[in-house]
Amino acid sequence: MLKKLKFYAIGLIPGLLIVFFILNQKGTTCSYFPNDRVIAETLTKDFKYAPAFKTEMESNKISEKFLKDSMIAAGKIDFDRSKAQAKPCPQYLLLYPKDNPRFEVSYSKCKESAEFTGLKKIK
C-alpha cells in the first residue's frame, strides 16, 4: 500500500507543478464569483458609448483606457440595482472604486458589445 502511495505522489506532485506553471504563464484565472464573471465578460466585448456618456467622460477627464483598465477592472457590480436578468441585454450598475465609490457606470452587456449609457459622479 505504501509503495502505491509513493508512485502516486511521484506522479501527482510534478504533474501539479507543471499544470500550475503552464496556467500561470497563460494568465488564466479561475473566478466563479458573479462580480468577477460579469466584469470579465464585459472586458471581452466591443465598447459602444452613448453621446451623454462620452460627454460625462470628457467633463470628468476619464479616458477610454482608464475606463477599461481601472474603472471596470477594479469596479464592483451593484446587483441590487442592476437588471441582470433583462432580455436581450442585461443592464448593470458598476461602482468604482469598490470601497467608498466615487463613480457609477451604467451599461448594457449584449452578446457582441457592451453599451455604456450613464456615468455619474457620486461625490
C-alpha positions as a printed NumPy array, in Angstrom:
array([[  0.   ,   0.   ,   0.   ],
       [  2.807,   2.42 ,   0.886],
       [  4.562,   1.579,  -2.384],
       [  1.433,   2.503,  -4.381],
       [  1.121,   5.779,  -2.483],
       [  4.745,   6.668,  -3.294],
       [  4.196,   6.024,  -7.014],
       [  1.019,   8.095,  -6.9  ],
       [  2.836,  11.014,  -5.197],
       [  5.763,  10.771,  -7.644],
       [  3.342,  11.37 , -10.5  ],
       [  0.934,  13.757,  -8.815],
       [  3.356,  16.349,  -7.435],
       [  5.327,  17.006, -10.655],
       [  2.071,  16.963, -12.601],
       [  0.552,  19.63 , -10.371],
       [  3.671,  21.78 , -10.656],
       [  3.687,  21.527, -14.443],
       [ -0.003,  22.423, -14.704],
       [  0.459,  25.317, -12.282],
       [  3.33 ,  26.828, -14.283],
       [  1.595,  26.371, -17.638],
       [ -1.63 ,  28.014, -16.452],
       [  0.264,  30.757, -14.669],
       [  2.134,  31.72 , -17.852],
       [ -1.069,  31.973, -19.871],
       [ -2.565,  34.384, -17.369],
       [ -5.691,  32.317, -16.865],
       [ -7.899,  32.976, -13.902],
       [-10.487,  30.811, -12.245],
       [-13.062,  33.025, -10.632],
       [-16.63 ,  31.951, -10.264],
       [-17.891,  34.898,  -8.252],
       [-20.697,  36.765, -10.067],
       [-18.954,  40.157,  -9.91 ],
       [-15.748,  38.834, -11.46 ],
       [-17.589,  36.894, -14.162],
       [-19.639,  39.905, -15.294],
       [-16.572,  42.148, -15.375],
       [-14.5  ,  39.562, -17.284],
       [-17.288,  39.126, -19.85 ],
       [-17.69 ,  42.891, -20.194],
       [-13.998,  43.384, -20.933],
       [-14.199,  40.92 , -23.849],
       [-16.963,  42.896, -25.611],
       [-16.73 ,  45.77 , -28.072],
       [-17.375,  49.015, -26.233],
       [-20.032,  51.433, -27.501],
       [-20.679,  54.77 , -25.851],
       [-23.872,  56.815, -25.735],
       [-23.348,  60.531, -26.545],
       [-24.252,  61.516, -22.965],
       [-21.713,  59.012, -21.646],
       [-18.964,  60.457, -23.865],
       [-19.822,  63.955, -22.627],
       [-19.574,  62.84 , -18.989],
       [-16.249,  61.11 , -19.689],
       [-14.846,  64.326, -21.138],
       [-16.153,  66.503, -18.309],
       [-14.657,  64.141, -15.688],
       [-11.423,  63.749, -17.689],
       [-11.768,  59.969, -17.991],
       [-10.083,  58.276, -20.943],
       [-11.276,  55.065, -22.587],
       [ -8.107,  53.324, -21.391],
       [ -8.758,  54.386, -17.784],
       [-12.375,  53.249, -18.098],
       [-11.346,  49.761, -19.263],
       [ -8.182,  49.211, -17.246],
       [ -9.175,  50.801, -13.963],
       [-12.839,  51.59 , -13.57 ],
       [-14.294,  48.394, -14.991],
       [-11.472,  46.056, -14.   ],
       [-11.437,  47.299, -10.4  ],
       [-15.128,  48.097, -10.084],
       [-17.932,  46.316,  -8.28 ],
       [-21.304,  45.462,  -9.784],
       [-24.271,  46.562,  -7.681],
       [-26.542,  43.578,  -8.306],
       [-29.335,  45.034,  -6.155],
       [-29.759,  47.954,  -8.561],
       [-28.845,  46.051, -11.759],
       [-31.215,  44.177, -14.055],
       [-29.064,  41.103, -14.633],
       [-31.965,  39.012, -15.963],
       [-33.152,  41.563, -18.553],
       [-33.552,  40.22 , -22.091],
       [-31.885,  40.509, -24.581],
       [-29.217,  42.633, -22.886],
       [-28.703,  42.577, -19.105],
       [-28.202,  46.015, -17.559],
       [-25.609,  46.593, -14.87 ],
       [-24.599,  49.356, -12.499],
       [-20.884,  49.378, -11.714],
       [-19.432,  51.263,  -8.75 ],
       [-15.831,  52.492,  -8.8  ],
       [-13.785,  52.098,  -6.655],
       [-15.102,  49.138,  -4.69 ],
       [-14.563,  50.81 ,  -1.337],
       [-16.011,  54.314,  -0.981],
       [-17.272,  54.586,  -4.599],
       [-16.999,  57.899,  -6.429],
       [-18.482,  56.913,  -9.806],
       [-21.493,  54.958, -11.052],
       [-21.303,  53.475, -14.544],
       [-24.494,  52.181, -16.176],
       [-24.21 ,  49.823, -19.112],
       [-25.897,  47.025, -21.033],
       [-23.999,  43.853, -21.89 ],
       [-25.216,  42.236, -25.106],
       [-23.764,  39.25 , -26.967],
       [-21.457,  41.278, -29.193],
       [-20.981,  44.561, -27.361],
       [-21.252,  46.486, -24.126],
       [-23.092,  49.793, -24.475],
       [-22.272,  52.376, -21.843],
       [-25.193,  54.684, -21.195],
       [-24.554,  56.564, -17.95 ],
       [-21.657,  57.917, -15.941],
       [-22.419,  59.692, -12.702],
       [-20.031,  61.202, -10.185],
       [-21.256,  60.37 ,  -6.684],
       [-19.06 ,  62.582,  -4.514]])
